[in-house]
Amino acid sequence: MARESNEACICPLEGVIDTISKKWALLIIHVLGNRPRLRFNELSKELEGISPKTLTDTLVVLQKEGFVGREAFSEIPPRVEYFLTNDGRELWDAILPLLQWTLKRENISHEECKGNCRKKPRHHRKS
């Protein structure tokens, strides 16, 4: 009986890894995954500690890669909203198990982490 393999070709992963391995990329994907649309300042508030330049640069990269969409409205003052594209939503769905595994590994409840994780440098594994 042949054993089912978990092997996969990693070649297509190279470009995606370059994008999502950037410090803030997965956090931006996660925040946008939790909300349908966010304006720049709202996104910045959710990502405490990110500089406006880093947020702008990372959003541009995520847009070029097709994970994040941007809609500008012809209003005064101008309004721009960011959202996950279909690919971005699929990526968010794919990283949710990783986020849940991390909480479990760190023995941290979702409630405990929510609102505290951005205030600490990072979670440290509890013994």
Short mmCIF file of the C-alpha atoms (twelve columns), coordinates in Angstrom:
data_MODEL
# 
_entry.id   MODEL 
# 
loop_
_atom_site.group_PDB 
_atom_site.id 
_atom_site.type_symbol 
_atom_site.label_atom_id 
_atom_site.label_alt_id 
_atom_site.label_comp_id 
_atom_site.label_asym_id 
_atom_site.label_seq_id 
_atom_site.Cartn_x 
_atom_site.Cartn_y 
_atom_site.Cartn_z 
_atom_site.pdbx_PDB_model_num 
ATOM 1   C CA . MET A 1   0.000   0.000  0.000  1 
ATOM 2   C CA . ALA A 2   1.472   3.354  -1.020 1 
ATOM 3   C CA . ARG A 3   1.864   5.931  1.720  1 
ATOM 4   C CA . GLU A 4   0.330   9.359  1.113  1 
ATOM 5   C CA . SER A 5   3.018   12.025 0.840  1 
ATOM 6   C CA . ASN A 6   2.972   15.524 2.309  1 
ATOM 7   C CA . GLU A 7   5.632   16.614 -0.139 1 
ATOM 8   C CA . ALA A 8   4.896   19.642 -2.258 1 
ATOM 9   C CA . CYS A 9   6.839   21.613 -4.799 1 
ATOM 10  C CA . ILE A 10  8.241   24.659 -3.004 1 
ATOM 11  C CA . CYS A 11  9.271   26.601 -6.122 1 
ATOM 12  C CA . PRO A 12  6.110   28.790 -6.232 1 
ATOM 13  C CA . LEU A 13  6.599   29.565 -2.540 1 
ATOM 14  C CA . GLU A 14  9.780   31.569 -3.129 1 
ATOM 15  C CA . GLY A 15  8.064   34.746 -4.351 1 
ATOM 16  C CA . VAL A 16  5.355   34.581 -1.718 1 
ATOM 17  C CA . ILE A 17  7.905   34.017 1.058  1 
ATOM 18  C CA . ASP A 18  9.802   37.135 -0.027 1 
ATOM 19  C CA . THR A 19  6.588   39.123 0.423  1 
ATOM 20  C CA . ILE A 20  5.112   37.644 3.591  1 
ATOM 21  C CA . SER A 21  8.423   37.319 5.431  1 
ATOM 22  C CA . LYS A 22  8.658   41.080 5.767  1 
ATOM 23  C CA . LYS A 23  8.193   42.136 9.386  1 
ATOM 24  C CA . TRP A 24  4.703   43.642 9.110  1 
ATOM 25  C CA . ALA A 25  3.229   41.797 6.119  1 
ATOM 26  C CA . LEU A 26  1.449   38.954 7.944  1 
ATOM 27  C CA . LEU A 27  0.249   41.341 10.630 1 
ATOM 28  C CA . ILE A 28  -1.301  43.597 7.976  1 
ATOM 29  C CA . ILE A 29  -2.909  40.565 6.315  1 
ATOM 30  C CA . HIS A 30  -4.267  39.446 9.675  1 
ATOM 31  C CA . VAL A 31  -5.677  42.851 10.642 1 
ATOM 32  C CA . LEU A 32  -7.346  43.252 7.229  1 
ATOM 33  C CA . GLY A 33  -8.674  39.699 7.534  1 
ATOM 34  C CA . ASN A 34  -10.466 40.644 10.731 1 
ATOM 35  C CA . ARG A 35  -12.119 43.723 9.232  1 
ATOM 36  C CA . PRO A 36  -13.737 44.128 5.806  1 
ATOM 37  C CA . ARG A 37  -12.047 47.462 4.984  1 
ATOM 38  C CA . LEU A 38  -9.789  49.871 6.799  1 
ATOM 39  C CA . ARG A 39  -8.499  53.340 6.143  1 
ATOM 40  C CA . PHE A 40  -4.784  54.016 6.477  1 
ATOM 41  C CA . ASN A 41  -5.020  55.629 9.932  1 
ATOM 42  C CA . GLU A 42  -7.257  52.850 11.247 1 
ATOM 43  C CA . LEU A 43  -4.796  50.268 9.986  1 
ATOM 44  C CA . SER A 44  -1.922  52.192 11.557 1 
ATOM 45  C CA . LYS A 45  -3.709  52.243 14.940 1 
ATOM 46  C CA . GLU A 46  -4.311  48.497 14.777 1 
ATOM 47  C CA . LEU A 47  -0.606  47.957 14.076 1 
ATOM 48  C CA . GLU A 48  0.809   49.868 17.023 1 
ATOM 49  C CA . GLY A 49  4.462   50.682 16.402 1 
ATOM 50  C CA . ILE A 50  4.515   50.658 12.615 1 
ATOM 51  C CA . SER A 51  5.814   53.825 10.971 1 
ATOM 52  C CA . PRO A 52  3.717   55.480 8.241  1 
ATOM 53  C CA . LYS A 53  6.517   54.869 5.705  1 
ATOM 54  C CA . THR A 54  6.794   51.172 6.578  1 
ATOM 55  C CA . LEU A 55  3.013   50.768 6.403  1 
ATOM 56  C CA . THR A 56  2.890   52.529 3.033  1 
ATOM 57  C CA . ASP A 57  5.794   50.515 1.623  1 
ATOM 58  C CA . THR A 58  4.404   47.198 2.863  1 
ATOM 59  C CA . LEU A 59  0.922   47.965 1.531  1 
ATOM 60  C CA . VAL A 60  2.430   48.741 -1.893 1 
ATOM 61  C CA . VAL A 61  4.265   45.389 -1.919 1 
ATOM 62  C CA . LEU A 62  1.133   43.509 -0.799 1 
ATOM 63  C CA . GLN A 63  -0.886  45.271 -3.515 1 
ATOM 64  C CA . LYS A 64  1.671   44.389 -6.215 1 
ATOM 65  C CA . GLU A 65  1.578   40.774 -5.064 1 
ATOM 66  C CA . GLY A 66  -2.237  40.823 -5.273 1 
ATOM 67  C CA . PHE A 67  -3.019  40.246 -1.591 1 
ATOM 68  C CA . VAL A 68  -4.346  43.703 -0.729 1 
ATOM 69  C CA . GLY A 69  -6.676  45.962 -2.684 1 
ATOM 70  C CA . ARG A 70  -6.912  49.725 -2.456 1 
ATOM 71  C CA . GLU A 71  -9.944  51.832 -3.312 1 
ATOM 72  C CA . ALA A 72  -9.732  55.614 -3.544 1 
ATOM 73  C CA . PHE A 73  -12.936 57.637 -3.321 1 
ATOM 74  C CA . SER A 74  -13.389 61.003 -5.045 1 
ATOM 75  C CA . GLU A 75  -14.351 62.906 -1.938 1 
ATOM 76  C CA . ILE A 76  -13.094 65.908 -0.061 1 
ATOM 77  C CA . PRO A 77  -11.157 65.104 2.009  1 
ATOM 78  C CA . PRO A 78  -9.912  62.132 -0.033 1 
ATOM 79  C CA . ARG A 79  -10.702 58.703 1.369  1 
ATOM 80  C CA . VAL A 80  -8.756  55.509 0.671  1 
ATOM 81  C CA . GLU A 81  -9.698  52.075 1.977  1 
ATOM 82  C CA . TYR A 82  -7.643  48.892 2.030  1 
ATOM 83  C CA . PHE A 83  -9.046  45.365 1.918  1 
ATOM 84  C CA . LEU A 84  -7.992  41.794 1.256  1 
ATOM 85  C CA . THR A 85  -8.364  40.516 -2.281 1 
ATOM 86  C CA . ASN A 86  -9.492  36.935 -2.884 1 
ATOM 87  C CA . ASP A 87  -5.829  35.823 -2.807 1 
ATOM 88  C CA . GLY A 88  -5.301  37.819 0.376  1 
ATOM 89  C CA . ARG A 89  -8.340  36.204 1.994  1 
ATOM 90  C CA . GLU A 90  -7.034  32.751 1.012  1 
ATOM 91  C CA . LEU A 91  -3.630  33.627 2.496  1 
ATOM 92  C CA . TRP A 92  -5.324  34.803 5.697  1 
ATOM 93  C CA . ASP A 93  -7.267  31.526 5.862  1 
ATOM 94  C CA . ALA A 94  -3.979  29.658 5.384  1 
ATOM 95  C CA . ILE A 95  -2.148  31.496 8.196  1 
ATOM 96  C CA . LEU A 96  -4.950  31.207 10.772 1 
ATOM 97  C CA . PRO A 97  -3.866  27.676 11.788 1 
ATOM 98  C CA . LEU A 98  -0.325  28.999 12.321 1 
ATOM 99  C CA . LEU A 99  -1.643  31.788 14.554 1 
ATOM 100 C CA . GLN A 100 -3.789  29.336 16.513 1 
ATOM 101 C CA . TRP A 101 -0.868  26.921 16.861 1 
ATOM 102 C CA . THR A 102 1.312   29.759 18.199 1 
ATOM 103 C CA . LEU A 103 -1.264  30.635 20.870 1 
ATOM 104 C CA . LYS A 104 -1.510  26.977 21.854 1 
ATOM 105 C CA . ARG A 105 2.281   26.577 21.925 1 
ATOM 106 C CA . GLU A 106 2.676   29.672 24.085 1 
ATOM 107 C CA . ASN A 107 -0.210  28.512 26.298 1 
ATOM 108 C CA . ILE A 108 -1.943  31.855 25.813 1 
ATOM 109 C CA . SER A 109 -5.676  32.326 25.468 1 
ATOM 110 C CA . HIS A 110 -7.003  34.427 22.603 1 
ATOM 111 C CA . GLU A 111 -8.420  36.912 25.123 1 
ATOM 112 C CA . GLU A 112 -5.078  37.153 26.926 1 
ATOM 113 C CA . CYS A 113 -3.259  37.861 23.673 1 
ATOM 114 C CA . LYS A 114 -5.827  40.258 22.235 1 
ATOM 115 C CA . GLY A 115 -4.800  43.751 23.150 1 
ATOM 116 C CA . ASN A 116 -1.530  42.693 24.795 1 
ATOM 117 C CA . CYS A 117 0.604   41.164 22.062 1 
ATOM 118 C CA . ARG A 118 1.528   44.442 20.343 1 
ATOM 119 C CA . LYS A 119 2.549   45.939 23.710 1 
ATOM 120 C CA . LYS A 120 5.189   43.258 24.305 1 
ATOM 121 C CA . PRO A 121 8.231   42.702 22.072 1 
ATOM 122 C CA . ARG A 122 7.091   39.116 21.449 1 
ATOM 123 C CA . HIS A 123 5.660   36.143 23.253 1 
ATOM 124 C CA . HIS A 124 8.150   33.871 24.920 1 
ATOM 125 C CA . ARG A 125 7.467   30.205 25.272 1 
ATOM 126 C CA . LYS A 126 6.322   29.290 28.750 1 
ATOM 127 C CA . SER A 127 8.065   26.298 30.284 1 
# 
